[in-house]
Amino acid sequence: MLAVDGGTPVRTTPFPKRALFGEQERNAAVALFDQAVETGDAIGYNGPEETAYEQEFSEWHGGGMADLVNSGTSALYVALGGLELAPAGEVVVPPITDPGGVMPVALHNLVPVPADASPGTFNAGAAQIADVLTPHTRAIVVAHIAGEPADMRPILDLAKEKNLPVVEDCAQAHGARYHGQLVGTMGDVAAYSTMSGKHHATGPQGGVVFTTDEDLGWRCRRFSDRGKPFGLQGRSNVRAGLNLNGSDLAATVGRVQLRKLDSIIAGRRRVAAQIASGLVSCEGLQIGHEPEGAESVYWFLRVHFDDPRFSCDKSEFTAALAAEGIPVTASYRHLPAEAEWFRERKVFPPSDYPWGLPEYGGDRGATFECAHAVAAVESHFTLPIHEQWTQDDGDDVVSALVKVADAFRI
């Protein structure tokens, strides 16, 4: 009998906490404070710790230029600022993403244009991006949602054909690979979130801008710190910008975290593989489709729910799964096109800029249904796996999934 009907749950004890921060991070932070107390010098930013973290982050990605900033949203804002895109144009944005993955576009006085998802996934595909390109398109933002790489080869081919820069949003995908290449190294510039829920963190909030283009890297760094003339000689502040800096304290934590990243990724892949293997013979449930060549890092795990095979809908199924003691989210419906700020154009109130800019020549009344994205979120539920899960934890998840599926399967 299912637990939701009064039966015994598969799992009666809580799943392990992630425990992302530990003694090593605390000791590193305390050592930095001890140094400040001993010397009388305040903990600052753009100092030796931040410089070291940025260098180590770049080296982990095989070389390039990194800039630690104060959030993932700021990282995307800075990446776009470094590209110096002409305003009153359009930027293609992901169909499913956090608000911080789209709002920076509008804050640059550029119109965000959501591309639909590639069928069966949470990420935009090349065909869907091509569908929304216009003469006003300035750039393409591609997110790797859930730690699953987007199908980048055709996207990059399209961008090259149209001479459009590509910004990779790697907030949920630290260390994911596509045909052997790390995400964040394929586009022109990448934005990462390093807040405390991500694969590795620089504290409660943080972000990184990364590029292999040195000139672009300097432009991003200037923009993230009020236009300071980094990389230039004998100049004052060279453009307007905000103070979006990271700090030496954040970098100190991040350096410890970065050394753990390989094991964190391996742990998440281990758990995902265990659950995927356990569902091979479970008709009606399977791990979400990933493109060929994807090596995902599973910020969460997507599970496809084949509705016609069951006598219940997805909400009933996930409620029954939760009653078995399994953490589950019924729907990851984070579509920018459905958000109030987007629909009501609340970026620079009381104006409707950037859509209302006199210079904007695009379709001011355009709406974006993103039918594939809606279908994907409504046909999948998600499991919040992490690297601390044990074999027993994975076994319980599989047992509960199979138990509930067997009970409801037609």
C-alpha positions as CSV (number, residue, x, y, z in Angstrom):
1,M,0.0,0.0,0.0
2,L,1.2,3.5,-0.8
3,A,2.1,5.7,2.1
4,V,-0.3,8.3,0.8
5,D,-3.1,5.7,1.3
6,G,-1.9,4.7,4.8
7,G,0.9,2.3,4.0
8,T,4.5,2.3,5.3
9,P,6.7,4.9,3.7
10,V,9.9,3.7,1.9
11,R,11.8,6.4,3.8
12,T,11.2,7.5,7.3
13,T,14.5,9.4,8.0
14,P,15.6,12.7,6.6
15,F,18.0,12.7,3.6
16,P,21.5,14.0,4.5
17,K,22.1,17.8,4.5
18,R,24.5,18.9,1.8
19,A,27.0,20.4,4.3
20,L,28.7,22.5,1.6
21,F,30.8,24.5,4.0
22,G,33.1,22.9,6.6
23,E,36.2,23.3,8.7
24,Q,38.4,24.1,5.7
25,E,36.3,27.1,4.7
26,R,36.0,28.3,8.2
27,N,39.8,28.0,8.8
28,A,40.5,29.9,5.6
29,A,38.1,32.7,6.6
30,V,39.5,32.9,10.1
31,A,43.0,33.0,8.9
32,L,42.1,36.0,6.7
33,F,40.5,37.7,9.7
34,D,43.6,36.9,11.8
35,Q,45.8,38.5,9.2
36,A,43.6,41.6,9.2
37,V,43.7,41.8,13.0
38,E,47.5,41.3,13.1
39,T,48.3,43.8,10.3
40,G,45.5,46.3,10.9
41,D,44.7,46.2,7.2
42,A,41.0,45.7,6.4
43,I,39.8,42.8,4.3
44,G,39.3,44.3,0.9
45,Y,38.7,43.4,-2.7
46,N,40.9,42.9,-5.8
47,G,43.6,41.7,-3.4
48,P,45.8,38.7,-3.3
49,E,43.0,36.2,-2.4
50,E,40.7,37.4,-5.1
51,T,43.5,37.4,-7.7
52,A,44.4,33.9,-6.7
53,Y,40.8,32.6,-6.9
54,E,40.4,34.1,-10.3
55,Q,43.6,32.6,-11.6
56,E,42.7,29.2,-10.1
57,F,39.2,29.4,-11.6
58,S,40.7,30.2,-15.0
59,E,43.2,27.4,-14.7
60,W,40.5,24.9,-13.8
61,H,38.8,25.9,-17.1
62,G,42.0,25.4,-19.1
63,G,43.1,29.1,-19.2
64,G,41.4,32.4,-19.7
65,M,40.4,35.4,-17.7
66,A,38.0,35.4,-14.7
67,D,36.5,38.2,-12.7
68,L,34.8,37.5,-9.3
69,V,31.7,39.6,-8.8
70,N,28.9,39.7,-6.2
71,S,26.3,37.4,-7.7
72,G,25.4,35.3,-10.8
73,T,22.9,38.0,-11.9
74,S,25.8,40.6,-11.8
75,A,28.0,38.1,-13.7
76,L,25.5,38.1,-16.6
77,Y,25.0,41.8,-16.4
78,V,28.8,42.3,-16.6
79,A,29.2,39.8,-19.4
80,L,26.6,41.7,-21.5
81,G,28.2,45.0,-20.5
82,G,31.6,43.8,-21.7
83,L,30.2,43.0,-25.1
84,E,29.1,46.7,-25.4
85,L,25.9,45.8,-27.4
86,A,24.1,48.7,-29.0
87,P,20.8,49.4,-27.1
88,A,17.3,49.2,-28.6
89,G,18.1,45.8,-30.0
90,E,17.2,42.3,-29.0
91,V,19.0,39.5,-27.1
92,V,17.8,35.9,-27.3
93,V,17.4,34.5,-23.8
94,P,16.6,31.0,-22.4
95,P,13.1,29.7,-22.2
96,I,13.5,28.4,-18.7
97,T,15.8,30.1,-16.2
98,D,16.0,32.1,-13.0
99,P,14.9,35.8,-13.4
100,G,18.6,36.8,-12.9
101,G,19.3,35.0,-16.2
102,V,17.1,37.5,-18.2
103,M,16.7,40.7,-16.2
104,P,20.3,41.9,-17.0
105,V,19.4,42.0,-20.7
106,A,16.5,44.4,-20.1
107,L,18.6,46.5,-17.7
108,H,21.0,47.1,-20.6
109,N,18.1,48.6,-22.6
110,L,17.9,45.5,-24.8
111,V,14.8,43.6,-25.4
112,P,14.9,40.0,-24.1
113,V,13.5,37.5,-26.6
114,P,12.9,34.0,-25.2
115,A,13.7,31.1,-27.5
116,D,11.7,28.0,-27.0
117,A,13.2,24.8,-25.6
118,S,14.5,21.9,-27.7
119,P,11.7,19.3,-27.3
120,G,12.1,17.2,-24.2
121,T,14.6,19.5,-22.6
122,F,14.8,22.6,-20.5
123,N,17.4,24.2,-22.8
124,A,17.0,26.2,-26.0
125,G,18.0,24.5,-29.2
126,A,19.5,26.0,-32.4
127,A,16.2,25.6,-34.4
128,Q,14.3,27.4,-31.7
129,I,16.8,30.2,-31.5
130,A,16.8,30.6,-35.2
131,D,13.0,31.0,-35.1
132,V,13.3,34.2,-33.0
133,L,16.3,35.8,-34.7
134,T,15.5,39.2,-36.4
135,P,17.6,42.0,-37.9
136,H,17.5,43.5,-34.4
137,T,19.2,40.6,-32.6
138,R,22.5,41.6,-30.9
139,A,23.5,38.4,-29.0
140,I,22.4,35.0,-27.8
141,V,22.3,33.9,-24.1
142,V,22.4,30.1,-23.7
143,A,21.7,28.6,-20.3
144,H,22.7,25.1,-19.3
145,I,19.8,24.4,-16.9
146,A,20.0,21.7,-14.3
147,G,23.7,21.2,-15.1
148,E,22.8,19.7,-18.5
149,P,24.7,21.2,-21.4
150,A,22.7,22.7,-24.2
151,D,23.3,21.2,-27.6
152,M,26.0,23.8,-28.4
153,R,27.5,22.8,-31.8
154,P,24.5,23.8,-33.9
155,I,24.0,26.9,-31.7
156,L,27.5,28.0,-32.2
157,D,27.3,27.3,-36.0
158,L,24.2,29.5,-36.1
159,A,25.8,32.3,-34.1
160,K,28.8,32.3,-36.4
161,E,26.7,32.4,-39.5
162,K,24.8,35.4,-38.1
163,N,27.8,37.0,-36.5
164,L,26.3,37.1,-33.1
165,P,28.2,36.7,-29.8
166,V,27.2,33.9,-27.5
167,V,26.9,34.3,-23.7
168,E,26.9,31.0,-21.8
169,D,24.9,31.0,-18.5
170,C,26.7,28.4,-16.5
171,A,25.1,29.2,-13.1
172,Q,23.8,25.6,-12.7
173,A,26.5,23.8,-14.7
174,H,29.9,24.2,-13.1
175,G,32.1,21.6,-14.8
176,A,29.6,20.2,-17.2
177,R,31.1,19.1,-20.6
178,Y,29.8,18.9,-24.1
179,H,31.8,16.6,-26.4
180,G,34.6,16.9,-24.0
181,Q,34.7,20.7,-23.8
182,L,33.8,22.5,-20.6
183,V,30.7,24.7,-20.7
184,G,31.7,28.3,-20.4
185,T,34.6,27.9,-22.8
186,M,32.6,27.6,-26.0
187,G,30.9,31.0,-26.3
188,D,32.4,34.4,-26.2
189,V,31.9,34.9,-22.5
190,A,30.3,33.0,-19.6
191,A,28.5,33.9,-16.4
192,Y,28.5,31.7,-13.3
193,S,26.7,31.9,-10.0
194,T,28.7,30.9,-7.0
195,M,26.0,31.3,-4.4
196,S,25.6,28.7,-1.7
197,G,23.2,26.5,-3.6
198,K,25.5,25.9,-6.6
199,H,28.1,23.3,-7.2
200,H,30.9,25.4,-5.6
201,A,30.4,28.7,-3.8
202,T,32.2,31.8,-2.7
203,G,29.8,32.3,0.2
204,P,26.1,33.2,0.5
205,Q,26.3,35.0,-2.9
206,G,28.8,35.4,-5.7
207,G,29.4,35.1,-9.3
208,V,32.2,34.8,-11.9
209,V,32.6,36.3,-15.4
210,F,34.9,34.1,-17.6
211,T,36.2,34.5,-21.1
212,T,39.2,33.3,-23.2
213,D,39.1,36.6,-25.0
214,E,41.6,38.9,-23.1
215,D,40.3,42.1,-24.6
216,L,36.7,41.2,-23.7
217,G,37.9,40.1,-20.3
218,W,39.4,43.6,-19.6
219,R,36.2,45.3,-20.8
220,C,34.1,43.1,-18.4
221,R,36.5,43.8,-15.5
222,R,36.2,47.6,-16.1
223,F,32.4,47.4,-16.3
224,S,32.2,45.5,-13.0
225,D,34.0,48.2,-11.1
226,R,32.7,51.5,-12.2
227,G,34.7,51.7,-15.4
228,K,38.1,51.7,-13.7
229,P,40.9,51.6,-16.3
230,F,42.1,48.1,-15.7
231,G,44.6,47.1,-18.3
232,L,45.0,50.7,-19.5
233,Q,47.6,53.3,-18.7
234,G,47.1,56.9,-17.7
235,R,43.4,56.9,-17.9
236,S,40.5,57.9,-15.5
237,N,37.4,55.8,-15.3
238,V,36.6,55.0,-18.9
239,R,32.9,54.2,-18.7
240,A,29.9,54.2,-16.4
241,G,29.3,51.1,-14.4
242,L,28.2,49.8,-11.0
243,N,30.3,48.5,-8.1
244,L,29.7,44.7,-8.6
245,N,33.0,43.6,-7.0
246,G,33.6,40.3,-5.2
247,S,35.9,40.4,-2.2
248,D,38.9,38.7,-0.8
249,L,36.7,37.1,1.9
250,A,34.5,35.5,-0.8
251,A,37.5,34.5,-2.8
252,T,39.1,32.8,0.3
253,V,36.0,30.6,0.6
254,G,35.9,30.1,-3.1
255,R,39.5,28.8,-3.3
256,V,38.7,26.0,-0.8
257,Q,35.5,25.2,-2.6
258,L,37.2,25.1,-6.0
259,R,39.5,22.4,-4.8
260,K,36.4,20.3,-3.9
261,L,34.6,20.8,-7.2
262,D,35.9,17.7,-8.9
263,S,34.7,15.5,-6.1
264,I,31.4,17.3,-5.9
265,I,30.8,16.7,-9.6
266,A,31.8,13.1,-9.3
267,G,29.4,12.6,-6.4
268,R,26.4,14.1,-8.3
269,R,27.2,12.0,-11.3
270,R,27.4,8.9,-9.2
271,V,23.9,9.5,-7.6
272,A,22.4,10.4,-11.0
273,A,23.8,7.3,-12.6
274,Q,22.5,5.1,-9.8
275,I,18.9,6.5,-10.1
276,A,19.1,6.3,-13.9
277,S,20.1,2.6,-13.8
278,G,17.4,1.9,-11.3
279,L,14.7,3.3,-13.7
280,V,15.8,1.3,-16.8
281,S,13.1,-1.2,-16.4
282,C,10.5,1.2,-14.8
283,E,8.0,1.9,-17.6
284,G,6.8,5.4,-17.7
285,L,9.7,7.0,-15.9
286,Q,13.1,7.9,-17.2
287,I,15.8,10.4,-16.7
288,G,15.3,13.6,-18.9
289,H,16.8,13.5,-22.4
290,E,20.3,15.0,-22.8
291,P,22.0,15.8,-26.1
292,E,24.7,13.6,-27.5
293,G,28.1,14.3,-26.0
294,A,26.6,15.7,-22.8
295,E,28.4,15.1,-19.5
296,S,26.0,16.7,-17.0
297,V,26.7,17.8,-13.4
298,Y,23.1,17.6,-12.2
299,W,22.2,20.7,-10.2
300,F,19.0,18.7,-9.9
301,L,17.8,15.6,-11.6
302,R,15.0,15.7,-14.2
303,V,12.7,12.7,-14.4
304,H,10.3,12.3,-17.3
305,F,6.7,11.3,-16.4
306,D,4.9,9.6,-19.3
307,D,1.4,10.7,-18.4
308,P,-0.6,8.2,-20.6
309,R,1.0,5.3,-18.8
310,F,-0.4,6.2,-15.5
311,S,-3.9,6.4,-13.9
312,C,-2.9,9.6,-12.1
313,D,-1.5,13.0,-13.1
314,K,2.0,14.2,-12.3
315,S,0.9,16.2,-9.3
316,E,-0.8,13.1,-7.7
317,F,2.3,11.0,-8.6
318,T,4.7,13.5,-6.9
319,A,2.4,13.8,-3.9
320,A,2.5,10.0,-3.5
321,L,6.3,10.1,-3.9
322,A,6.7,12.8,-1.2
323,A,4.5,10.7,1.1
324,E,7.1,7.9,0.7
325,G,9.6,10.3,2.2
326,I,11.3,11.4,-1.0
327,P,12.2,15.0,-1.7
328,V,10.6,16.0,-5.0
329,T,9.5,19.2,-6.9
330,A,6.5,18.7,-9.0
331,S,7.3,21.4,-11.6
332,Y,10.3,23.6,-12.4
333,R,8.1,26.2,-14.2
334,H,10.4,29.2,-14.3
335,L,9.6,30.7,-17.7
336,P,10.7,34.4,-18.1
337,A,7.9,34.9,-20.7
338,E,5.3,34.1,-18.0
339,A,6.8,36.4,-15.3
340,E,4.9,39.6,-14.3
341,W,7.8,41.9,-14.8
342,F,8.3,40.6,-18.3
343,R,4.6,40.6,-19.3
344,E,4.0,44.1,-17.8
345,R,7.4,45.4,-18.9
346,K,8.4,46.6,-15.5
347,V,12.0,47.4,-16.0
348,F,12.3,51.2,-16.0
349,P,8.8,52.3,-14.6
350,P,6.8,54.3,-15.4
351,S,8.2,53.8,-19.0
352,D,8.0,50.5,-20.9
353,Y,11.6,50.7,-21.9
354,P,13.4,48.8,-23.5
355,W,10.4,47.8,-25.6
356,G,9.2,51.4,-25.8
357,L,12.5,52.9,-26.9
358,P,11.9,55.1,-30.0
359,E,14.9,53.5,-31.7
360,Y,13.6,49.9,-31.2
361,G,12.3,48.6,-34.5
362,G,11.2,45.2,-33.4
363,D,7.8,43.7,-32.8
364,R,6.7,45.7,-29.7
365,G,3.6,43.4,-29.2
366,A,5.4,40.1,-29.5
367,T,4.5,37.3,-27.1
368,F,6.3,34.1,-26.5
369,E,4.4,30.9,-25.7
370,C,7.4,28.6,-25.6
371,A,5.2,25.6,-26.1
372,H,8.1,23.1,-25.9
373,A,9.3,24.6,-22.7
374,V,5.9,24.4,-21.1
375,A,5.5,20.8,-22.3
376,A,8.9,19.9,-20.8
377,V,8.3,21.4,-17.4
378,E,4.8,19.8,-17.3
379,S,6.1,16.4,-18.2
380,H,9.0,16.3,-15.8
381,F,9.5,16.4,-12.1
382,T,12.8,17.1,-10.3
383,L,14.8,15.5,-7.6
384,P,17.2,17.6,-5.5
385,I,20.1,15.2,-5.5
386,H,23.5,16.2,-4.2
387,E,27.0,14.7,-3.7
388,Q,26.4,13.7,0.0
389,W,23.7,11.1,-0.9
390,T,24.8,7.6,-0.2
391,Q,24.1,4.3,-2.0
392,D,21.3,3.7,0.5
393,D,19.8,7.1,-0.2
394,G,19.8,6.4,-4.0
395,D,18.3,2.9,-3.3
396,D,15.5,4.5,-1.4
397,V,14.7,6.9,-4.2
398,V,14.6,4.2,-6.8
399,S,12.5,1.9,-4.5
400,A,10.0,4.7,-4.0
401,L,9.9,5.6,-7.7
402,V,9.3,2.0,-8.7
403,K,6.7,1.5,-5.9
404,V,4.6,4.6,-6.9
405,A,5.0,3.8,-10.6
406,D,3.8,0.2,-10.1
407,A,0.8,1.4,-8.1
408,F,-0.4,3.9,-10.7
409,R,0.7,2.3,-14.0
410,I,-2.1,1.4,-16.3
